[in-house]
Amino acid sequence: MAEFEKRLACVINADGTIARGYMIERCELQGENRYVITWKVALQGEAKTNFAGTIGSSLDEAVAPGLITVGLAKDPHQMQVHTYDPAGKPAKRPFHVAVFRD
């Protein structure tokens, strides 16, 4: 098997803009709380992909509490992230995603 990127990561602002990241191509905010992240490499196929996401600041600003869900998309280069307030209502929140591949 050819060598592949073992780690991908990004920090996304609540408005969907990229604060920073490694191997991220773009992020699009679609609707109130759906973020579609496109990576420069495929998340599906050759590598087994695991990921973790958390609500968090892009720098040192305060962050409102919230919830996050992360899942793969049909496009092998994309994942979907949804953010919510603590009660489960859709809400824009900044977040961090780490992707681990083996």
The first five atom37 places (N, CA, C, CB, O) and aatype in JSON, in Angstrom:
{
  "aatype": [12, 0, 6, 13, 6, 11, 1, 10, 0, 4, 19, 9, 2, 0, 3, 7, 16, 9, 0, 1, 7, 18, 12, 9, 6, 1, 4, 6, 10, 5, 7, 6, 2, 1, 18, 19, 9, 16, 17, 11, 19, 0, 10, 5, 7, 6, 0, 11, 16, 2, 13, 0, 7, 16, 9, 7, 15, 15, 10, 3, 6, 0, 19, 0, 14, 7, 10, 9, 16, 19, 7, 10, 0, 11, 3, 14, 8, 5, 12, 5, 19, 8, 16, 18, 3, 14, 0, 7, 11, 14, 0, 11, 1, 14, 13, 8, 19, 0, 19, 13, 1, 3],
  "atom_mask": [
    [1, 1, 1, 1, 1],
    [1, 1, 1, 1, 1],
    [1, 1, 1, 1, 1],
    [1, 1, 1, 1, 1],
    [1, 1, 1, 1, 1],
    [1, 1, 1, 1, 1],
    [1, 1, 1, 1, 1],
    [1, 1, 1, 1, 1],
    [1, 1, 1, 1, 1],
    [1, 1, 1, 1, 1],
    [1, 1, 1, 1, 1],
    [1, 1, 1, 1, 1],
    [1, 1, 1, 1, 1],
    [1, 1, 1, 1, 1],
    [1, 1, 1, 1, 1],
    [1, 1, 1, 0, 1],
    [1, 1, 1, 1, 1],
    [1, 1, 1, 1, 1],
    [1, 1, 1, 1, 1],
    [1, 1, 1, 1, 1],
    [1, 1, 1, 0, 1],
    [1, 1, 1, 1, 1],
    [1, 1, 1, 1, 1],
    [1, 1, 1, 1, 1],
    [1, 1, 1, 1, 1],
    [1, 1, 1, 1, 1],
    [1, 1, 1, 1, 1],
    [1, 1, 1, 1, 1],
    [1, 1, 1, 1, 1],
    [1, 1, 1, 1, 1],
    [1, 1, 1, 0, 1],
    [1, 1, 1, 1, 1],
    [1, 1, 1, 1, 1],
    [1, 1, 1, 1, 1],
    [1, 1, 1, 1, 1],
    [1, 1, 1, 1, 1],
    [1, 1, 1, 1, 1],
    [1, 1, 1, 1, 1],
    [1, 1, 1, 1, 1],
    [1, 1, 1, 1, 1],
    [1, 1, 1, 1, 1],
    [1, 1, 1, 1, 1],
    [1, 1, 1, 1, 1],
    [1, 1, 1, 1, 1],
    [1, 1, 1, 0, 1],
    [1, 1, 1, 1, 1],
    [1, 1, 1, 1, 1],
    [1, 1, 1, 1, 1],
    [1, 1, 1, 1, 1],
    [1, 1, 1, 1, 1],
    [1, 1, 1, 1, 1],
    [1, 1, 1, 1, 1],
    [1, 1, 1, 0, 1],
    [1, 1, 1, 1, 1],
    [1, 1, 1, 1, 1],
    [1, 1, 1, 0, 1],
    [1, 1, 1, 1, 1],
    [1, 1, 1, 1, 1],
    [1, 1, 1, 1, 1],
    [1, 1, 1, 1, 1],
    [1, 1, 1, 1, 1],
    [1, 1, 1, 1, 1],
    [1, 1, 1, 1, 1],
    [1, 1, 1, 1, 1],
    [1, 1, 1, 1, 1],
    [1, 1, 1, 0, 1],
    [1, 1, 1, 1, 1],
    [1, 1, 1, 1, 1],
    [1, 1, 1, 1, 1],
    [1, 1, 1, 1, 1],
    [1, 1, 1, 0, 1],
    [1, 1, 1, 1, 1],
    [1, 1, 1, 1, 1],
    [1, 1, 1, 1, 1],
    [1, 1, 1, 1, 1],
    [1, 1, 1, 1, 1],
    [1, 1, 1, 1, 1],
    [1, 1, 1, 1, 1],
    [1, 1, 1, 1, 1],
    [1, 1, 1, 1, 1],
    [1, 1, 1, 1, 1],
    [1, 1, 1, 1, 1],
    [1, 1, 1, 1, 1],
    [1, 1, 1, 1, 1],
    [1, 1, 1, 1, 1],
    [1, 1, 1, 1, 1],
    [1, 1, 1, 1, 1],
    [1, 1, 1, 0, 1],
    [1, 1, 1, 1, 1],
    [1, 1, 1, 1, 1],
    [1, 1, 1, 1, 1],
    [1, 1, 1, 1, 1],
    [1, 1, 1, 1, 1],
    [1, 1, 1, 1, 1],
    [1, 1, 1, 1, 1],
    [1, 1, 1, 1, 1],
    [1, 1, 1, 1, 1],
    [1, 1, 1, 1, 1],
    [1, 1, 1, 1, 1],
    [1, 1, 1, 1, 1],
    [1, 1, 1, 1, 1],
    [1, 1, 1, 1, 1]
  ],
  "atom_positions": [
    [[0.84, -1.17, 0.0], [0.0, 0.0, 0.0], [0.89, 1.25, 0.0], [-0.96, -0.01, 1.22], [1.9, 1.3, 0.71]],
    [[0.52, 2.22, -0.79], [1.27, 3.48, -0.84], [1.06, 4.25, 0.46], [0.83, 4.34, -2.07], [0.04, 4.1, 1.13]],
    [[2.03, 5.08, 0.79], [1.93, 5.9, 2.0], [0.82, 6.94, 1.81], [3.28, 6.6, 2.31], [0.62, 7.44, 0.7]],
    [[0.11, 7.27, 2.87], [-0.95, 8.26, 2.81], [-0.89, 9.15, 4.04], [-2.34, 7.58, 2.69], [-0.25, 8.81, 5.03]],
    [[-1.57, 10.3, 3.97], [-1.63, 11.23, 5.1], [-2.33, 10.55, 6.28], [-2.36, 12.55, 4.7], [-3.45, 10.05, 6.13]],
    [[-1.69, 10.54, 7.4], [-2.25, 9.87, 8.58], [-3.03, 10.82, 9.49], [-1.15, 9.22, 9.36], [-3.75, 10.36, 10.38]],
    [[-2.89, 12.12, 9.28], [-3.52, 13.1, 10.17], [-4.02, 14.28, 9.36], [-2.53, 13.57, 11.26], [-3.29, 14.84, 8.53]],
    [[-5.24, 14.66, 9.6], [-5.82, 15.86, 9.01], [-6.45, 16.64, 10.17], [-6.89, 15.52, 7.88], [-6.87, 16.04, 11.16]],
    [[-6.5, 17.95, 10.06], [-7.08, 18.72, 11.15], [-7.54, 20.08, 10.65], [-6.07, 18.9, 12.29], [-7.02, 20.61, 9.67]],
    [[-8.54, 20.63, 11.34], [-8.97, 21.99, 11.0], [-9.69, 22.63, 12.17], [-9.87, 21.98, 9.76], [-10.23, 21.96, 13.05]],
    [[-9.7, 23.96, 12.14], [-10.48, 24.78, 13.05], [-11.35, 25.66, 12.16], [-9.57, 25.64, 14.03], [-10.85, 26.37, 11.28]],
    [[-12.66, 25.6, 12.39], [-13.62, 26.32, 11.56], [-14.35, 27.35, 12.42], [-14.62, 25.34, 10.9], [-14.82, 27.03, 13.51]],
    [[-14.44, 28.58, 11.91], [-15.21, 29.62, 12.59], [-16.7, 29.36, 12.42], [-14.84, 31.02, 12.03], [-17.11, 28.62, 11.52]],
    [[-17.51, 29.96, 13.3], [-18.95, 29.75, 13.26], [-19.58, 30.11, 11.92], [-19.61, 30.55, 14.35], [-20.6, 29.55, 11.54]],
    [[-18.97, 31.05, 11.19], [-19.51, 31.46, 9.89], [-19.06, 30.54, 8.75], [-19.1, 32.88, 9.59], [-19.4, 30.79, 7.59]],
    [[-18.31, 29.49, 9.06], [-17.86, 28.54, 8.05], [-16.5, 28.83, 7.45], [0.0, 0.0, 0.0], [-16.01, 28.03, 6.65]],
    [[-15.88, 29.93, 7.81], [-14.54, 30.23, 7.29], [-13.51, 29.39, 8.02], [-14.22, 31.73, 7.43], [-13.7, 29.01, 9.18]],
    [[-12.42, 29.1, 7.34], [-11.35, 28.28, 7.9], [-10.41, 29.16, 8.72], [-10.57, 27.54, 6.79], [-9.84, 30.11, 8.19]],
    [[-10.26, 28.85, 10.01], [-9.31, 29.57, 10.86], [-7.9, 29.05, 10.59], [-9.69, 29.41, 12.36], [-6.95, 29.83, 10.46]],
    [[-7.77, 27.73, 10.52], [-6.49, 27.09, 10.2], [-6.77, 25.62, 9.96], [-5.44, 27.29, 11.35], [-7.84, 25.11, 10.28]],
    [[-5.79, 24.95, 9.39], [-5.98, 23.52, 9.17], [-4.84, 22.91, 8.37], [0.0, 0.0, 0.0], [-3.98, 23.61, 7.83]],
    [[-4.87, 21.6, 8.31], [-3.88, 20.84, 7.56], [-4.62, 19.93, 6.6], [-2.96, 20.03, 8.51], [-5.41, 19.09, 7.02]],
    [[-4.36, 20.08, 5.32], [-4.93, 19.28, 4.24], [-6.43, 19.55, 4.02], [-4.72, 17.81, 4.52], [-7.13, 18.71, 3.45]],
    [[-6.91, 20.7, 4.47], [-8.3, 21.08, 4.22], [-8.36, 21.91, 2.95], [-8.91, 21.85, 5.43], [-7.55, 22.82, 2.77]],
    [[-9.31, 21.61, 2.08], [-9.46, 22.36, 0.84], [-10.44, 23.51, 1.01], [-9.94, 21.44, -0.28], [-10.16, 24.64, 0.61]],
    [[-11.61, 23.21, 1.62], [-12.6, 24.28, 1.83], [-13.63, 23.82, 2.84], [-13.28, 24.68, 0.49], [-13.74, 22.64, 3.16]],
    [[-14.4, 24.8, 3.33], [-15.54, 24.53, 4.2], [-16.68, 25.42, 3.74], [-15.19, 24.77, 5.72], [-16.48, 26.6, 3.47]],
    [[-17.86, 24.84, 3.66], [-19.05, 25.6, 3.26], [-20.1, 25.47, 4.35], [-19.6, 25.1, 1.89], [-20.43, 24.36, 4.78]],
    [[-20.64, 26.6, 4.8], [-21.78, 26.6, 5.71], [-23.03, 26.52, 4.86], [-21.78, 27.87, 6.64], [-23.3, 27.42, 4.05]],
    [[-23.79, 25.47, 5.03], [-25.01, 25.26, 4.26], [-26.18, 25.25, 5.24], [-24.96, 23.93, 3.43], [-26.38, 24.28, 5.97]],
    [[-26.95, 26.32, 5.23], [-28.07, 26.42, 6.17], [-27.61, 26.93, 7.51], [0.0, 0.0, 0.0], [-26.57, 27.58, 7.64]],
    [[-28.41, 26.64, 8.51], [-28.19, 27.22, 9.83], [-27.03, 26.58, 10.6], [-29.43, 27.09, 10.63], [-26.36, 27.26, 11.38]],
    [[-26.8, 25.28, 10.39], [-25.79, 24.62, 11.22], [-25.08, 23.47, 10.52], [-26.43, 24.11, 12.47], [-24.44, 22.65, 11.18]],
    [[-25.16, 23.38, 9.22], [-24.54, 22.28, 8.47], [-23.28, 22.8, 7.77], [-25.53, 21.67, 7.44], [-23.36, 23.69, 6.92]],
    [[-22.14, 22.23, 8.12], [-20.86, 22.58, 7.53], [-20.39, 21.39, 6.69], [-19.8, 22.97, 8.63], [-20.39, 20.26, 7.18]],
    [[-20.01, 21.64, 5.46], [-19.45, 20.58, 4.61], [-17.98, 20.9, 4.41], [-20.22, 20.47, 3.23], [-17.62, 21.92, 3.83]],
    [[-17.14, 20.0, 4.9], [-15.69, 20.16, 4.81], [-15.17, 19.28, 3.69], [-14.99, 19.82, 6.15], [-15.47, 18.08, 3.64]],
    [[-14.4, 19.87, 2.79], [-13.76, 19.12, 1.72], [-12.26, 19.08, 1.99], [-14.06, 19.76, 0.32], [-11.62, 20.12, 2.17]],
    [[-11.71, 17.87, 2.02], [-10.3, 17.66, 2.27], [-9.55, 17.44, 0.96], [-10.09, 16.45, 3.21], [-10.16, 17.09, -0.05]],
    [[-8.26, 17.65, 0.97], [-7.43, 17.47, -0.22], [-7.18, 16.0, -0.52], [-6.1, 18.18, -0.05], [-6.7, 15.66, -1.61]],
    [[-7.49, 15.13, 0.41], [-7.31, 13.69, 0.24], [-8.63, 12.99, 0.58], [-6.15, 13.14, 1.12], [-9.46, 13.54, 1.3]],
    [[-8.81, 11.8, 0.08], [-10.03, 11.04, 0.33], [-10.04, 10.49, 1.75], [-10.17, 9.89, -0.69], [-9.03, 10.02, 2.26]],
    [[-11.2, 10.56, 2.39], [-11.38, 10.01, 3.73], [-11.8, 8.55, 3.67], [-12.41, 10.82, 4.5], [-11.73, 7.83, 4.66]],
    [[-12.25, 8.12, 2.5], [-12.74, 6.77, 2.32], [-11.89, 6.07, 1.27], [-14.23, 6.77, 1.92], [-11.34, 6.71, 0.37]],
    [[-11.79, 4.75, 1.39], [-11.02, 4.0, 0.4], [-9.84, 3.32, 1.04], [0.0, 0.0, 0.0], [-10.0, 2.45, 1.89]],
    [[-8.65, 3.71, 0.62], [-7.4, 3.08, 1.06], [-7.22, 3.08, 2.58], [-6.23, 3.78, 0.4], [-6.77, 2.09, 3.16]],
    [[-7.56, 4.18, 3.22], [-7.32, 4.32, 4.65], [-8.61, 4.14, 5.45], [-6.7, 5.68, 4.96], [-9.7, 4.45, 4.97]],
    [[-8.46, 3.64, 6.65], [-9.56, 3.62, 7.61], [-9.54, 4.96, 8.33], [-9.44, 2.42, 8.62], [-8.49, 5.36, 8.84]],
    [[-10.65, 5.65, 8.37], [-10.7, 6.99, 8.92], [-11.53, 7.04, 10.19], [-11.26, 7.96, 7.9], [-12.64, 6.51, 10.25]],
    [[-10.98, 7.69, 11.21], [-11.68, 7.97, 12.46], [-11.54, 9.47, 12.71], [-11.1, 7.12, 13.67], [-10.56, 10.07, 12.29]],
    [[-12.5, 10.06, 13.38], [-12.41, 11.49, 13.62], [-13.06, 11.86, 14.94], [-13.07, 12.26, 12.48], [-13.85, 11.1, 15.51]],
    [[-12.7, 13.04, 15.41], [-13.26, 13.61, 16.62], [-13.51, 15.08, 16.38], [-12.31, 13.39, 17.84], [-12.74, 15.75, 15.68]],
    [[-14.58, 15.59, 16.94], [-14.91, 17.01, 16.8], [-15.33, 17.58, 18.14], [0.0, 0.0, 0.0], [-15.9, 16.88, 18.98]],
    [[-15.04, 18.85, 18.33], [-15.44, 19.52, 19.56], [-15.76, 20.98, 19.25], [-14.34, 19.4, 20.64], [-15.15, 21.59, 18.37]],
    [[-16.7, 21.54, 19.98], [-16.96, 22.97, 19.9], [-15.76, 23.66, 20.54], [-18.33, 23.36, 20.62], [-15.33, 23.26, 21.62]],
    [[-15.22, 24.69, 19.89], [-14.05, 25.36, 20.45], [-13.71, 26.63, 19.7], [0.0, 0.0, 0.0], [-14.13, 26.81, 18.56]],
    [[-12.97, 27.49, 20.34], [-12.63, 28.79, 19.76], [-11.55, 28.66, 18.7], [-12.19, 29.75, 20.84], [-10.77, 27.7, 18.69]],
    [[-11.51, 29.65, 17.8], [-10.44, 29.66, 16.8], [-9.18, 30.32, 17.35], [-10.9, 30.38, 15.53], [-8.08, 29.98, 16.93]],
    [[-9.33, 31.24, 18.26], [-8.18, 31.87, 18.94], [-8.44, 31.92, 20.43], [-7.91, 33.31, 18.38], [-8.45, 30.88, 21.09]],
    [[-8.66, 33.12, 20.96], [-8.86, 33.23, 22.41], [-10.23, 33.77, 22.78], [-7.8, 34.11, 23.01], [-10.45, 34.16, 23.93]],
    [[-11.17, 33.81, 21.84], [-12.49, 34.33, 22.12], [-13.32, 33.34, 22.94], [-13.21, 34.67, 20.81], [-13.06, 32.13, 22.93]],
    [[-14.31, 33.86, 23.65], [-15.23, 33.01, 24.41], [-16.09, 32.22, 23.42], [-16.13, 33.86, 25.38], [-16.39, 32.71, 22.33]],
    [[-16.48, 31.03, 23.8], [-17.31, 30.18, 22.95], [-18.54, 29.75, 23.74], [-16.52, 28.94, 22.45], [-18.43, 29.29, 24.88]],
    [[-19.7, 29.91, 23.13], [-20.93, 29.43, 23.76], [-20.92, 27.91, 23.78], [-22.18, 29.97, 23.01], [-20.39, 27.3, 22.85]],
    [[-21.48, 27.29, 24.81], [-21.51, 25.83, 24.84], [-22.34, 25.28, 23.7], [-22.05, 25.34, 26.18], [-23.21, 25.95, 23.16]],
    [[-22.07, 24.04, 23.35], [-22.83, 23.43, 22.27], [-22.47, 21.98, 22.06], [0.0, 0.0, 0.0], [-21.65, 21.41, 22.77]],
    [[-23.11, 21.41, 21.07], [-22.93, 20.01, 20.68], [-22.5, 19.95, 19.23], [-24.22, 19.2, 20.91], [-22.74, 20.88, 18.47]],
    [[-21.87, 18.85, 18.85], [-21.38, 18.69, 17.48], [-21.58, 17.24, 17.06], [-19.89, 19.11, 17.36], [-21.4, 16.31, 17.85]],
    [[-21.94, 17.05, 15.8], [-21.96, 15.71, 15.2], [-21.08, 15.76, 13.96], [-23.42, 15.25, 14.85], [-21.03, 16.78, 13.27]],
    [[-20.4, 14.66, 13.68], [-19.49, 14.58, 12.53], [-19.76, 13.28, 11.8], [-17.98, 14.67, 12.98], [-19.9, 12.23, 12.42]],
    [[-19.84, 13.35, 10.47], [-20.06, 12.13, 9.69], [-19.48, 12.27, 8.29], [0.0, 0.0, 0.0], [-19.26, 13.37, 7.8]],
    [[-19.26, 11.14, 7.66], [-18.77, 11.13, 6.29], [-19.89, 11.52, 5.33], [-18.21, 9.75, 5.92], [-21.06, 11.49, 5.7]],
    [[-19.53, 11.89, 4.11], [-20.48, 12.24, 3.06], [-20.32, 11.26, 1.9], [-20.27, 13.71, 2.58], [-19.42, 10.43, 1.91]],
    [[-21.21, 11.35, 0.91], [-21.1, 10.48, -0.26], [-19.81, 10.73, -1.03], [-22.31, 10.68, -1.19], [-19.19, 9.79, -1.52]],
    [[-19.42, 11.99, -1.15], [-18.15, 12.34, -1.79], [-17.03, 11.89, -0.85], [-18.05, 13.89, -2.11], [-17.01, 12.33, 0.3]],
    [[-16.09, 11.04, -1.28], [-15.07, 10.53, -0.38], [-14.11, 11.59, 0.18], [-14.27, 9.51, -1.09], [-13.38, 11.3, 1.13]],
    [[-14.12, 12.79, -0.37], [-13.26, 13.86, 0.13], [-13.99, 14.75, 1.15], [-12.76, 14.72, -1.02], [-13.39, 15.69, 1.68]],
    [[-15.26, 14.47, 1.43], [-16.04, 15.37, 2.27], [-16.53, 14.72, 3.55], [-17.22, 15.89, 1.49], [-16.69, 13.5, 3.65]],
    [[-16.76, 15.58, 4.53], [-17.46, 15.2, 5.75], [-18.47, 16.28, 6.08], [-16.46, 14.98, 6.94], [-18.35, 17.42, 5.64]],
    [[-19.47, 15.9, 6.86], [-20.49, 16.83, 7.3], [-20.39, 17.04, 8.8], [-21.9, 16.34, 6.91], [-20.19, 16.08, 9.56]],
    [[-20.52, 18.27, 9.22], [-20.52, 18.61, 10.64], [-21.79, 19.41, 10.9], [-19.23, 19.43, 11.05], [-22.13, 20.32, 10.14]],
    [[-22.49, 19.07, 11.97], [-23.65, 19.83, 12.41], [-23.37, 20.32, 13.83], [-24.97, 18.96, 12.36], [-22.82, 19.58, 14.64]],
    [[-23.74, 21.57, 14.12], [-23.54, 22.13, 15.45], [-24.89, 22.55, 16.03], [-22.56, 23.34, 15.4], [-25.81, 22.94, 15.31]],
    [[-24.97, 22.46, 17.37], [-26.23, 22.72, 18.08], [-25.94, 23.46, 19.38], [-26.98, 21.41, 18.36], [-24.83, 23.42, 19.89]],
    [[-26.98, 24.13, 19.91], [-26.84, 24.71, 21.25], [-27.02, 23.58, 22.26], [-27.89, 25.86, 21.48], [-27.34, 22.46, 21.87]],
    [[-26.83, 23.84, 23.56], [-26.91, 22.76, 24.55], [-28.26, 22.04, 24.61], [-26.6, 23.32, 25.9], [-28.34, 20.9, 25.05]],
    [[-29.32, 22.7, 24.16], [-30.65, 22.09, 24.17], [-30.9, 21.25, 22.91], [-31.73, 23.17, 24.28], [-31.94, 20.59, 22.81]],
    [[-29.97, 21.26, 21.96], [-30.13, 20.49, 20.74], [-30.73, 21.26, 19.58], [0.0, 0.0, 0.0], [-31.04, 20.67, 18.54]],
    [[-30.91, 22.56, 19.73], [-31.43, 23.4, 18.65], [-30.28, 23.77, 17.7], [-32.12, 24.7, 19.23], [-29.2, 24.13, 18.17]],
    [[-30.47, 23.67, 16.38], [-29.41, 24.04, 15.44], [-28.86, 25.44, 15.74], [-29.94, 23.99, 13.99], [-29.62, 26.39, 15.93]],
    [[-27.52, 25.54, 15.79], [-26.86, 26.82, 16.09], [-25.47, 26.81, 15.48], [-26.79, 27.06, 17.63], [-24.78, 25.79, 15.47]],
    [[-25.06, 27.96, 14.98], [-23.7, 28.1, 14.47], [-22.74, 28.14, 15.64], [-23.55, 29.39, 13.59], [-22.94, 28.88, 16.61]],
    [[-21.68, 27.34, 15.55], [-20.65, 27.3, 16.59], [-19.29, 27.08, 15.92], [-20.94, 26.18, 17.64], [-19.22, 26.36, 14.93]],
    [[-18.22, 27.69, 16.44], [-16.88, 27.35, 15.95], [-16.53, 25.96, 16.46], [-15.82, 28.41, 16.41], [-16.99, 25.54, 17.52]],
    [[-15.7, 25.25, 15.7], [-15.36, 23.89, 16.11], [-13.99, 23.46, 15.6], [-16.41, 22.93, 15.62], [-13.41, 24.09, 14.72]],
    [[-13.5, 22.38, 16.18], [-12.24, 21.74, 15.8], [-12.56, 20.32, 15.36], [-11.2, 21.75, 16.99], [-13.39, 19.65, 15.97]],
    [[-11.91, 19.85, 14.31], [-12.04, 18.46, 13.87], [-10.64, 17.9, 13.67], [-12.88, 18.35, 12.55], [-9.78, 18.52, 13.05]],
    [[-10.42, 16.71, 14.22], [-9.18, 15.96, 13.99], [-9.54, 14.66, 13.32], [-8.39, 15.71, 15.34], [-10.49, 13.98, 13.72]],
    [[-8.78, 14.31, 12.28], [-9.03, 13.09, 11.52], [-7.78, 12.22, 11.63], [-9.38, 13.41, 10.01], [-6.66, 12.67, 11.37]],
    [[-7.99, 10.97, 12.02], [-6.89, 10.02, 12.18], [-7.1, 8.88, 11.2], [-6.79, 9.49, 13.65], [-8.21, 8.35, 11.1]],
    [[-6.05, 8.49, 10.49], [-6.19, 7.47, 9.44], [-5.13, 6.41, 9.59], [-6.11, 8.11, 8.05], [-3.97, 6.7, 9.88]],
    [[-5.55, 5.16, 9.38], [-4.59, 4.06, 9.38], [-5.02, 3.0, 8.38], [-4.45, 3.45, 10.78], [-4.34, 1.99, 8.23]]
  ]
}
